[in-house]
Amino acid sequence: MKRYRTRYPRGLPVAGSVADYAGCCDTNSVICSDARGELLAGVRVNLLSTATRRHRAVGGRSPRAGDPTRPARDGRQELRRAGRKLTVPETTAANPPKVSIVSTAYNQETYVRQTYDSFVAQQTDFPVEIIVADDASTDSTPAIIREYTDRYPQLFRPIFRPENLGLNANLIGAMSTARGEYLALCEGDDYWIDPLKLSKQVAFLDRHPEAAVCFHPVWVVWDDGRADDVVYPPLEWHYDFSVEALIERAFIQTNSVMYRRLPRYDDIPADIMPLDYYLHLRHAVRGDVAMLPETMAVYRRHAEGMWYDALMNPSKFWLAQGAAHAATFDAVIDLIIGNPAREHVVGKMCDWVLGEIAKVPGTEGRAALLDCIARHPRLAMLALQYQRTDTPWRQFKGRLSNRMWKARANMDVYSARLKNQTTKARRSPTPIGEAR
C-alpha cells in the first residue's frame, strides 16, 4: 500500500484537557490503571510526544497488504460467531441498556448482514440494544432485519418506516428512541472488525466522564478496488482533538464514534447534510474528544454511497447537496456563538462551502449560490467576515504545491514504465546463442 500522507501542518496545538485524567498518565504513558486494565491497555491519550506518535505507525507508514489487521477485500472478517453463545447480557426493565447501537438502512441488502453480524459479535459485560431503522426499503433489507430480530429478540429493536423519510429524519427518529447511556452509530453498509470495540469505548468513557465523544481510526475500503485501502485518520497524523480542528477537518468517521447520549435530538434541523458532522460537533462542544488508537471498523466507498459523487462528480454533488451543506454550517453557528476562535474557523468553512457551490458551471450553479445566500444570510455574512484572503504567499504556495504534485506524478509514471520494461526483460531473456 502506498504511504498515506497527511496534508496537515506539523506542530498542531493539542486539546490538553483531554489528556488531563486525574494524574493517571503523563505525556508518554498508556492509560492502564483502570479496573478494566486489559481493555484500556494501549489506549493512548491526546497529549503525546512526537516520538510516541511516530512509534504508533508501523515504520512510519500505514499497514501494508498482508497485515493481520487489514480487512479482507472480500469482506470476510475474523468475527466467527459459529459455535459460541452471545456474550451480551440481556436488556430488561431492571437492566437497561448501557449502549444503544443505532443503524439506519435503505436498500442495502448486499451489506446489512455483515453489518449486523459485526454487532452481534460484540463481547460485552453490559446490556446492549440494537436499533435498526429501515427507511421503507424496496429490496430484501426489511426481511433481513426481521430475520435478525427473530434470531436475537433480546438485542434488536427494529423500526420499519411506512414511507421514505430520508436519512436525517430516519436517523434522528431512531436516536430519539435510544435508551442507552451511550450511543454508537453504524450505517447499514459499514461494519466493525473488533469484537471488543464497544467494551473498549465504554471503559474509556466510564473512566473519563469529562469526555463526550470517543472514536477510533477506520479502514476506508473501495469496493471496486479503485484505490488502495487506507486508515483514516492516518496513523501519521499529529493529533489535535479541539472543536476548532473538528470543524475544519472532520476527522471522525461515523461508524467509529461513541457519544455520551444527550437528552434530546428532535430539535435538529431536518435539512442539514452531512448530519453526522453536525452530530459530532453537537456532542463535542459539551465535553472532550478522545481517540483510541486501534483500527476497529471498516467504512465502505461504493457507487451507491452518498459521498461517491463528491469524489467522482463534484459539480453534480454540490448542485444537489450545496444547500444542505449551507444549512449545516448555519446550524453549527448556533453551537459556537460567543467563541471568537470557533467563529473564525466556521467562517472559513462557510466561505469554502459557498466557493464550492460557485464552482458549479452554468446558470444552475449561479442560481444555487444565490439561493443559499438568500436562505442563510447569517452564513453569508460570516463567510464575508472570515473569507480566505488570497495573499501573495498563498498564491506562491499554491503554485509550488501544484508543481510538486505534477513532478511527483511524472516520476510515478516513469517508475511504472521502467518497472514494466524490467519485468518484460526478465521474462524474455536473450538466448545465449544470440548474445552479442
N, C-alpha and C positions, 0 to 999 in steps of 0.2 A: 504494500500500500504506500502511496505517496505520503510524504510528510504533510500533515495538516497544520499549516502555519496560521498564527493569529495575526490579524492586521491591527490589533490594538497596541498602543504605545506601552513601553515598559515603564515600570515605576509608578503604576496607578496607585492612588490612595486606597486604603482599606477601611472598611467599617469596623473600627476597633471594638464597638460594643458587642459584636457577635462573638468575639474571642474571649471576652471577659466573663468566664464561667466560674465565679466564686473561688478563684485561685486554684482550680483543679488542673490548669495547664499553663505552660509558658509558650513562647513563640515557636518552639521546636518540638513540642510534646504531642502525644496522642492521647485523646481522652479515653482513659480505660479504668478510672477509679469509680466506676458506677456499679450498682448492684447487678447490672447486666453487662459485665465487662466483656464477655465474649462477643456480644453483639456490637459493642462500641469500639472494640479493638480495631484500629485502623481508621477510625473516624477522625479526620483532621479538621482543624478549625480554620477560621478565616485568616487569622494573623499568623502567617508562616514566613520563615526566612526564605530568601531566594534559593539557597542551597536545598532546602527541604522541598520546595516547589519543583526544582529540577529533578530530584530523585523520584518524584511521583510519576513522571513519564518513563516509559521503557526506553532507556538510552536517549532520552530527549525526543522520542518520536511516539506517534500513535501506534497501538498494537498492529502487528502485521498479520497477513493471512497465515493461518496455522496457529495463531494464538488461541489457547483454550477458552479465552473469554470472548472470542469473536463469534457473533451469531452465524449460524449456517445459512448459506444462500437459500436453501430450500425451506428454511424456517423451522426445521425440527430441532428443538432445543433439548437441553438436558433437564427437562422438567417431567420426569417419569412419575406418573401417578398410579400406574398399574400395580395392583397387589398391595397397596397400603391404604390405610384409612385416613380420612381427613384429620388434620391436627388443629382445626379451628373450633374453639368452644362454641356451643350453640347459643344463639341470641334468644333471650326470654325477657318477659316484663321485668323480672328481678335482676336480669343480667343484660342491660342494654349494650348495644354495640360500641366498641371503642373507636372503630374506624368504619366509615361509610365509603365504600368504593362506588363512584358514580361513573357510569359508562353510557354514552349515547350511541345509537346505531341507526343507520339508514341505508338500506340496500347494500349491506356489507356481508352477504352470505359467504363470500370467499375467505373472509378474515376472522369472523367473530368466534369461531370455535377455538382458534389458537389464543385469542384474547381471553376468553372465559376459562380455558384450561390454565392459563397463567394466573388467573385469580384464584381458582380452586387449589392450585399447587402451593399457595402461600401457607407457611407454617407459623402459627402464632399461638400465644398463650392468653389471648384476649378475644372476645367475640367480634365478628365482622359481619356487616351486611353488604350485599352487592345490589345496588340499584341500577337496573338496566332499563333505559328509556328508549323504546323504538318509536321513531317518528313516522309511523304509517308506511313502513317499507312495503314494496310491492313484490319482493322476491321471497326467498325462504327464510329470511332473517327472523321474523316472528316465530316461526316453527322451531328454529334452533333455540331461541330464548326459552320457549315453553319446554323443550327437551331438557335443558339445563335446570330449569325451575323444578321439574318433576324429579330430577335426579338429586338435586340439592335444595330441597324446600327450606332448610334452615338457613341458607345463605342468600338465595336470590329473591329479590323483590322486583318483579317486572312491572313496567309501565308501558301500556300499548296505547299510543295516540290514535284516536279515531280518524283524524285528518292531520295532514302535514303541517307542523307548526313552524318549522325552520330550526336551525341549530341553536340559536340563542334561547328561544322560548322553551325548547325541549330541555336543554341543559339547565337553565335557571329553575325550571319547574322541578326537575329531578333533584337538584341541590337543595331546594326548599323543603323537600320531604325527608332529607337525611336526619338521622338521629345520633350519629356518632360524634364523639368529641373532636375527631379529626376527619378530614376529607381527603381522599386520594382519587385523582382523575385519570381516566384512560379511555380514549375513544375506541370505537369498535374495530379499527384497522391497525391498532398498535398492540403491543403486548410486553409483558415483563419476563425477565430471564433469570431473576434471582428469587428463590422461594422465601428468602428472609428479608426481602425488601421492606415490607410493611413493618416487620418486627424491628428492624434497624431504625427506621424513621420514627416509629412510636417511642422507642427507647430514648432516642435523641431529644424529641420534643418533651417527653416526660421529665427528662433531666434538666431541660433548659426552658422554663416557662416564658422567658423573655423572647424566645424565637416564635415567630408567627408562620414562617414558611421554611420548609425543608425540602431540598431537591437533590438530584444527583445527575451525573452525565448519562447520556444515552447513545446507543448506536443509531446513526442515521443511515438507512438502507434504501437503495433504489431497487425496486422490484424488477425493473427491466435491465439492470446492470449498466445503466447509463453512466454512472460514476462510481468511484470507489466508496466503500463504506467508511464512514468517519465517526469519530467520537465527538459529541458536542455537549457542553462546551469542550473545546480542545484541551488536551492534557497539558499543553504548554502555556495555557492562558494564565496570566497573572491576576489572581482573583481580587475582585472588588465587588462586594455584595451590597453596596449602598443603593438606596432607592434611585438616586440620580443615574447610576450605572445601569440599573434595570430598565429605567425609562429609555435610555439611549440604545442599549444593546440587546434587550430581550433575550437574556441568556438562559431562561428556564424553559425546558420542553414540558408540555402539558402532562405527558404520561410519566414524568419523573417527580411530580410535585405532591407534597402533602401539606395541607393547610390546617391551621387551628380554626375550627368552624366558627363563623360569625353568626349573630342572632338572626339575620335576615339577608335574603338575596333577591327578593321580589321587587326591590326598588331599582334594580339595574336597568338602564335604558335598553330597549329591545332592538335598537337599530345599530348597535356598535359591532365592530369587527376589526381586529380579532378579539373575541370575548375572553379567551384565556389570558391574553396580555393584560387586559383590564383587571381580571381576577387576581393575577399575580400582584399587581400594584395595589389593588384594594386591600389585600391582606398584608403586603409588605409595609405599608405606611402605619400599620398597627403593631409592629414589632420588628424583630431582626430577621434576617435571611441567612440560612445556613446551608452548606453544601456537603454531602457525603461523597467521598472520592470514588466509590465503587460504581461501575457502569452496570446498571441493573434493569435496563429496559431497551426496547427497540422501537424507533419511530420510522414508519414507512413513508417513502415517497413513491407515488404511483400516479398514473394518468387520471384516476378518479378522485385523487385528493384535492382539497380546496386550494392548496398552495401551489399546485402544479403550474398553473398559468403565470403565477408571479415570476417563475424562473424561465418558462418557455415562451410566454407571450405577454410581456409586461404591459403593453398598451391595452390589450383586452382585459387584463386583470384590473388595472387602475380605472378603466372606464366603468367596470362593473362594481368594483369594491372601493373606489376612492371616497365616495360619500360616507360609507360605513367607517373607514379609517378616520375621516374627519370627525365623525360623531364620537369615536373612541377617545380621541385626544381632547375633544370638548368636554367629555365626561371626566377625563383624567385631571383637567384643570381644577375641578371641584375637590379633588383629593390632595392637591398641593398648594392651595391658596394660603398665602401668608408665609411661604418659604421661598425667598428670592432665588436660592441656588437651584431648587427644583423647577421654579417657573422658567428660569433661563434654559434649562435642558428641554422642558416641554415646549418652549417657544421655538427652539431649533428643530424639534421634531415636527411641530406644526408647519414650519416653513418647508421641511422636507416633504411632507405629505402633499402640500399644495404644489410644490415643484414637480413631483412625480405626476400629478394629475395634469399639470400644464404641459408635460412632455407628450401627452396623447395627441397625435396629429389630427388636423382637420377641425371642422366646426363642432364635432361631438366633444372633443377634448376641451375646447373653449367653453362650451355650454356647461359641461360638468364642473369646470373650475368656478364659473360664476355662480352655479347653483350651490356649491359647497360654501362659498363666501357668504351668499345670501342666507343660508340656513344656519351658519355658525360664525357670526360676526366676531364673537369673542376669540375664536381660534384665529381668525384672520388678523385681528389686532395684535395678538400675542406673537404671531409669526412675523409681522412687520417690526415689532419691538425688538425681537431677538433673531432676526434673519441672519443667515450666514454671510458675512462680508467676503466678497471675492477680492481679497487683498493680493498685491503682487507676490507675496510669499506663498499664498495658497495656489496661485496660478503656476508659480515655479514648481512647487511640489507636485502639482497635478501633471505637468508636462514631464517631469523627471520620472514619476511613477509609471506613466504610460510608456515611456521609452524603455524602462527597465523590464516591464512586462512583455513588451514586444521582443526585446533581446532574449529574454528567457524562453519565450515561445519558439523563437528561431533556433535556439540551442536545443530545445526538446525535439524539434523536427529533425535537426541534423543528427542528433544522437540516435534517434529511432532509425533513420536511414542507414547510419553506419552499423548499427546493431543488426539490421536486416541483411546488409551486404555480408557482414562477417558470418552470420548464420548460414547463408547460402554457400559461402566459400567452404565452410566446414562440412556441409552436407554433400558437396560435389567436389571432392579432391581431384587434383590433376593426376592422371595416370603417370606412373614413373617413366614409362617409355616416351611420354610427350613432354617431360620436363625439359626446360631449356638449360 
